[in-house]
Amino acid sequence: MISGIYVVLVGFILGIQHAFDPDHIITVSNIISENRNVLKSSFLGMSWGLGHALTLFLAGFLLLVFKLSIPQQLALFAELVVGFMLVFLGIKTIIDASGFRYHLDLKHSHGEKFHEHLHHDDRHFHMQKPFIIGMIHGFAGTGALMLLVLGTVHSVFEGIVYISVFGIGSVIGMLFATTLIGLPFALSASRLSRINLAVKAASGILGILFGFFIVVTAFFALY
């Protein structure tokens, strides 16, 4: 009984802590930088956490039940993808901060005619983007988590419980983190435009630098 409570408690605490990893925080900062609503930022963070938890659960299930392992090369490739993704998000944030907020909508229909034209970006609120990014992050972090699971649990059931609680902790942790991160973006958006642009630019630059660091590290580890 005590062992079961320990597994749940440790998994939950480590899940919350895991949500605050630097690459996670920098990623969601760039995702929510265009939101003026703290509640929307929180939901985007929760979406990231759910995608992250789903990947961890699936990988953990395969490992514990079918005794499969994730090749080190594949895990490093996932880290490489995360690095490039951070660079891309950082560049996008800087472009948005510069004032260019237009996107191309394809195949708009007016009567029987289809054409392409530019629309002003009204900060669409899409949950699938952070969910997919969270899944990629989850896959990149499965190696370290699986080693931790193997050294802690004593049965398949305990392992599945641990991974599930870890995922729940990461969702709650990211929900809390994006609420805090979303505050300066939201508060400065309407009245402190210069500060808002500076915060966005700083977030973008940090994303590019950290992403580049991950890319270089993963590349040399691979080759």
N, C-alpha and C positions, 0 to 999 in steps of 0.2 A: 504493500500500500504506500509506504513511505517512498519507495523507489519510483512508483508511478507518479506521485505528486511531484517528486524532484524532477522527473523528465518533463512534465508539463510546465513547471515553473521555469526551469532553465531554458526550455525551448521558447517560451513566450518572451522572456527577457532578452535572449539573444536575437530573437526575431525583431524586436523593437530596436535594439542596438544596430542590427544589420541594416535597417532602413536608413540609418544616418551615416552610412558609408559615404565618403567624399564623392565618388562617381555618381552615386544615386542622387545625392543632394544637388550636385551641379546639373545633372540631367533634368530633374524636375523643375529646377529654378528656370532653366531655359524654356521648358514646356509651358509653364504658367506665367511667363513674363508678360504676355499680352493680355492677361485677364485682370479686369478691374474689380472683380467680385471675389471676395475671399472664399465664399461658399463654393463657387465653381472651382477655385484652385484646390480646395479640399477634396472635392469629388474627383478631380483629375489625379490627385495623389492617391486616392483610394483605388482608382482604376489601375494605376501603375502597380500598386501593391497586389491587386488581384491577379494581374498578369504574371507578376513575379512569383507569387505563391503557387499558381497553377503549374508553371514550369518546374519548380522545385518539387512539388508533390508528385508529378508524373515521373520525373527522373528518380526520385527517391523510391517510388513504388517499384519501378523497373529494377532498381538495384537490390532492394530488400527481398522482393518476391521472386524475381527471376535471376538474381545474382549477376546481373549485368554490370559492367563498369564503363565509365566514360573515358575514352582515350584522351591522354594528355594533350595530344596535338589538336583534337577537336575542341577542347576547353580553351586552349590558347587562341584558336581561330575565332571562337566566340568573343574572347577578350579583344581581339583585333577589330571585330565588328563593332563592339561597344565603343572603342576608341574613335573609329571613323564616325560613328553616330554622334558622339559628343562634339566632334569638330563640326559636323554638318549643322547640328542644333545651335552651336555657338555662332556660326556664320549667319544663320537665319535670324537669330536674335539681334545681331548687330545690324543686319539689313532692315529689320523691322524698326529698330530704334532710330535708324537714319530717316525714317518717315515714308519709305516706300512700302505701302501696304496694299498692293494690288495683286490680284491673281487672275488667271485665265480660266473662265468657265467654258467648257466644250459642249457643243450640241444643245444650245438653248433653242427651244422651239417657240416660234411665233406663227400660229396658223400651220401651214404645211412647210415652212421654211426653217432650215437649221443654219445657224451661223455661230461664229466664235467672237467673243468680245471680252473686254476687261471689266471687272467689277471691283469696287472698293471692298477691301477685306473688313468685314464687320465683326472680326474676332469670333468666328464660328466655334461653337463649343462641342468638340468631338471627343468622346470617351475612348474610341478604339485606338487612337494614336498612343496615348500613354500606356494602354493595356498591352499593345504589341511591344512597345519599348521595354515595359516591365518584364515581359516574357523573355526577351533577349538578355536582359540583365540577369534574370533568374537562371538561364542556361549557362551564362558565363560564370556564375558563382556556385554552380552545383558541386564542383570538385571539392572545395574546402568544406562545404556543408556535409557532403557524404562522408568524408573522413571523420568529421566530428560526430556524426550519427553512429558510425561503426564503432567508435570508441566509447560510446555512452550507453547505447541500448543493449538489451539482452534478448530481445525477441523481435519478430517481424511486426507484431502488433504495437510494441513500444516504439519501434522505429516510425511506423506510419503516424502514430499519435504525435510523436516528437516533430516530424516534418509538418504535420497539419497545424500544430500549435505555433511552430516557428513561422509558418506562413501567415497565420492570423496576427501574430505579433508584428510582422513586417508591414501588414496592411494598416494596422492601428498606428504604428510608428510613422509611416509615410503620410497618413492622414493628418497626424499632429504636425509633422514637419512642414507639409505644404500649406497648412493653415498659418503657421508662423512666417514662412517664406512669402506667402501671398500678401501679408499685411503691408510691407513697404511698397510693393508694386501697386496695391489698391489705394493706399493712402496718398501716394504721390502722383497718381495718374491724372487727377482732375485739377489740383491746385498747385502742385510743385512739378511742373512738366520737365524742367531742366534736371531736377534730381531724379525723376522717373527715368529719363533717357540715360542718365549716368549710371543708374542701378542696372538697367537693361544692358548697357554696353559692357559694364563690368562683369555681369553674368555671362555674356557672350564670349568675352575675352578669356575668362576663366575656363569656360567650356572648351574653347579651342586649345588652350595650353595644356589642360589636363588630358584632353582627348589625344593630343599629339604625344604626350608622355606615355599613355597607355599603348598607343600604336607602336611606338619605338620599342617599349619594353616587351610587348608580345611578339613583335617581329624578330627581335634578337633571340628570344626564347625559342621561337619556332625554328630559326635557321642558325 
